[in-house]
Amino acid sequence: MNPQNGYDIEDISVGMSAEIAKTISEADIVLFSAVSTDVNAVHLNEEYARGTQFGGRIAHGMLTASLLSAVMGNRLPGPGVIYMSQSLRFRAPVRPGDTVHARVTVKEVIAEKCRVVLDTVCSVGDKVVIDGEAMVMATSRRKREAAVK
């Protein structure tokens, strides 16, 4: 692993995985609402949210999904990675106070294009709340060394 650039494509193999965990706080939801401009009452108003199918407030789905970006950008492949695509299936709500575990697992390495396909999963306890697949562009030690010459 290159500490400045994470794992280079030459160091990534199928089956590698990384995970982070984060407890979703009230502040996370309020700040995400402000940044995203998504002020849907199901996220911010308990009285309104009690009358929905969820029976109470839920975190933004994209707030939860953003934890996958954190795993990729900080752990695997790590710094220097470029997000190219992501599919997501939202399976269950995340509530304020829930601890989300975001995990990525290498599914395919396309070395000649510096691409990595990752299975992506967010869970709360034993329940999967989001799953999907991402494609990212990883750094390359070979290309970095060739550029120096």
C-alpha positions in Angstrom: 0.0 0.0 0.0 1.2 3.5 -0.9 0.3 5.7 2.1 -0.3 8.7 -0.2 -2.2 6.8 -2.9 -3.8 3.9 -1.1 -3.6 0.5 -2.9 -2.3 0.7 -6.4 -4.0 -1.5 -9.0 -0.9 -3.8 -8.9 -1.6 -4.6 -5.2 -5.4 -5.2 -5.5 -6.8 -8.7 -5.8 -10.3 -10.3 -5.9 -11.6 -10.9 -2.4 -9.9 -8.0 -0.6 -12.3 -6.0 1.5 -12.4 -3.0 3.9 -15.1 -1.6 6.2 -15.9 1.4 8.3 -18.6 1.9 11.0 -20.4 5.1 11.9 -23.2 5.8 14.2 -25.6 8.2 12.4 -26.3 11.2 14.7 -28.8 14.0 14.7 -26.1 16.3 13.6 -25.2 14.1 10.6 -28.8 14.2 9.4 -29.1 18.0 9.8 -25.8 18.7 8.2 -26.5 16.4 5.3 -29.8 18.1 4.8 -28.1 21.5 4.6 -25.3 20.3 2.2 -27.6 18.4 0.0 -30.6 20.8 0.3 -32.8 17.7 0.9 -35.1 18.9 3.6 -37.7 16.1 3.2 -39.8 16.1 6.4 -39.3 12.3 6.8 -35.7 13.1 7.7 -36.2 16.2 9.9 -39.7 16.2 11.4 -40.6 13.4 13.9 -44.3 14.3 14.1 -44.6 14.1 10.3 -42.4 10.9 10.0 -44.5 9.1 12.7 -47.4 9.2 10.2 -45.3 7.5 7.4 -44.7 3.9 6.6 -41.5 4.2 8.6 -43.2 5.2 11.8 -40.5 7.8 12.6 -37.6 9.7 11.2 -35.1 8.0 9.0 -31.7 9.1 7.7 -31.2 10.1 4.1 -30.4 7.1 1.9 -27.6 9.0 0.3 -26.1 9.9 3.6 -25.9 6.2 4.4 -24.6 5.4 0.9 -21.9 8.1 1.3 -20.2 5.9 3.8 -19.3 3.6 0.9 -17.4 6.5 -0.7 -15.5 6.9 2.6 -14.4 3.3 2.6 -13.2 3.5 -1.0 -11.5 6.9 -0.6 -9.8 6.1 2.8 -9.3 2.4 2.8 -9.8 0.4 -0.4 -8.5 1.3 -2.9 -7.8 4.4 -0.7 -6.4 7.9 -1.4 -6.2 8.7 -5.1 -9.2 6.5 -6.1 -11.7 8.0 -8.5 -15.4 7.0 -8.3 -16.8 6.0 -11.7 -20.2 4.4 -11.1 -22.4 3.0 -8.4 -25.6 1.1 -8.3 -27.6 1.1 -5.1 -30.6 -0.9 -3.7 -32.1 0.7 -0.6 -33.4 -2.3 1.4 -34.3 -0.9 4.8 -34.3 2.5 6.6 -31.5 3.8 8.8 -32.6 5.7 11.9 -30.8 8.3 14.0 -28.6 6.4 16.4 -28.1 3.4 14.2 -24.5 2.2 13.6 -24.0 1.6 9.9 -21.2 -0.8 8.8 -20.1 0.0 5.2 -18.1 -2.7 3.5 -16.6 -2.9 0.0 -15.2 -6.2 -1.4 -13.2 -6.5 -4.6 -15.2 -8.4 -7.2 -13.1 -7.8 -10.3 -9.8 -6.2 -11.2 -9.3 -4.8 -14.7 -5.6 -4.0 -14.5 -5.0 -2.7 -18.0 -7.6 0.1 -17.4 -6.8 0.6 -13.7 -10.4 -0.3 -12.9 -11.8 -2.2 -9.9 -15.3 -3.5 -9.5 -16.5 -3.7 -5.9 -19.5 -5.2 -4.2 -20.9 -2.6 -1.8 -23.0 -3.3 1.3 -24.2 -1.2 4.2 -25.7 -3.0 7.2 -27.2 -2.2 10.6 -26.6 -5.2 12.8 -27.5 -8.2 10.7 -29.8 -6.3 8.4 -28.6 -5.2 5.0 -29.9 -1.6 4.4 -28.1 -0.9 1.1 -26.3 -3.1 -1.4 -24.9 -2.6 -4.9 -21.8 -2.4 -7.0 -19.3 0.3 -7.7 -16.6 0.8 -10.3 -13.6 2.9 -9.4 -10.3 3.9 -11.1 -7.3 3.0 -8.9 -3.9 4.5 -9.0 -1.0 2.7 -10.7 2.5 2.4 -9.4 3.7 1.4 -12.9 2.2 4.5 -14.4 3.5 6.8 -11.6 7.0 5.4 -12.0 6.9 5.8 -15.8 5.9 9.4 -15.4 8.9 10.1 -13.3 11.3 8.7 -15.9 
